[in-house]
């Protein structure tokens, strides 16, 4: 096999891996994920493929965003945003998933946060806004989510 053939095969394998990892991240309105988000999605895909303990649980789960932030001096944390409707499923495997992601990202802290949507107050009586979509309910839910993970 020539060097050029080997390069093409490697590129094809990398493209196939990235394509399959794209199933693990769904952005709103078809936006493209950045490199960091793709690396988190790839880590989730790799865990699904290699970790028998998490395989069946991760099959239908995906993320919507991921960010890396600085915390307390030189430490870094990864915030992984998940759809609110999948939060219960993520909570079932949260301890194992966070442990594995922290290993993959060399000891950075990993936090799972639900995407919560705030709807504007409706002027129509027919289409009443659910309580869970009010600003107050969303803020309270976010506080509870952070509190559960850190305390």
N, C-alpha and C positions, 0 to 999 in steps of 0.2 A: 504494500500500500504506500502510495507516495505521500509526501508531506501535505500537498494541496488536498488530496482526498481525505486525509486525516482531519485537516482543518474544517472542511465542509461537513464531515460527519459530526465533529464536535459542535459546530454552529447549529446544525439541525437538532442535535440532542438538547442543546441549551434552549433553542426556540421552543421545542416541544415541552420542556420542563416549565418554561415561563408561561406558555399557553395554558397548561393544565393548572398552574398556580393562579392564573387569572380567575379561575372559578371560585377561588377563596376570597376574592375581594370584589365587591359590587359597589361602585360609586354612584352617587345620585346624578341623574341626567346624563349618563354616559361619559362622565369625565374620566380622564386617564389617570391611573394611580402614579404617584412618583416612585422613585427608585427605592426609597425606604419602605413605603407601603408594599411594594412588590416583594421586598425581602421578607417582610413579616408574613405575607400571603404564601410565599415559597416555604417558609418555616412551618406554617400550618399544614401545607400540602405534604411536606416531608414527614411530619408527625403522623398524618393520616396514613401515609404509605408504609411507614416503618414501625410505628408503635401499635402493637396489637391491642393494648389496653385502651387506647383512644380511638382506634380506627372506626368503629361503628358509630361512636358518638360524634366524631368530627365530620362524618360523611355529608350531612345536610347543613352544616354550619358555615358561615362566611362572615367577613368583617366589612365595615364600610370605610374605615380610615385608620391610620396609625401615625403617631407623632412621637418624636423623641424630644424630651425636655430635660433641662438641667435642674437638679434638686440638690440642696444642701452641699454647696461647695463644688467638688469635682464629680459628684455622683450624677448618674443619668437614669432616667426612667422612660419607659415606653408606654404610651397610652394607646390602647387598642379600642377603637369604637366598634360596637356591635349593634345590630338592629334591636330595638326594644322587644320585639316579638320573639326574638331568639335568646333573650337574656336568661330565662329559666334553664334552657338547654346548656348554655355556657356555664351557669352556676353549678350544674351537676358535675362538670368536669373541671371546674375552675382551679382547684388546688393542683391537680396533676398537670393541667395545661400550662398554668403559670410557671410551675417548677421546670417543665421542659423548655418553655420559651426563655426563661432566665438562663438556663444552661446554654441554649443556642446563641443567645446574645450576650455571652460572657459576663454573667452576673448583674446585668442591668435589671432594675426593678420593673416588673410588668403589671399594669393595671388595666382591667377590663371595665369599660364605661359604656352604658347604653345610650344610643341616640334617642333623644326624646324630642318630640315635635310640639312646638307651641302654635296653636291655632288662634287667629284673631277672634275677638268676640263676634258672634254672629248677630246680625240684625234681624234675621228671620226667626220666627217662633217655631216653625216646622223643623228647621235644621239646628237643633240645639247643640252647642259645643260640649263634648264630654268633659267631665271634671278633670280627667287625667291629662287633658291637653291644655289646661290653663297654665299661665305663667307660674303661679304659686305652686301648683301640683308638680310641674316639671322641676322647679328649683328644689322642692322638698325631696323629690325622687333622686335628684343628682346628689344631694347631701347624704341621703341614706346609702346610696351606692358607694360613695367614697368612704363613708363611715364603716360599712361592712367589710371593705377590703383592708382598711388600715387598723382597725381596732378589734 
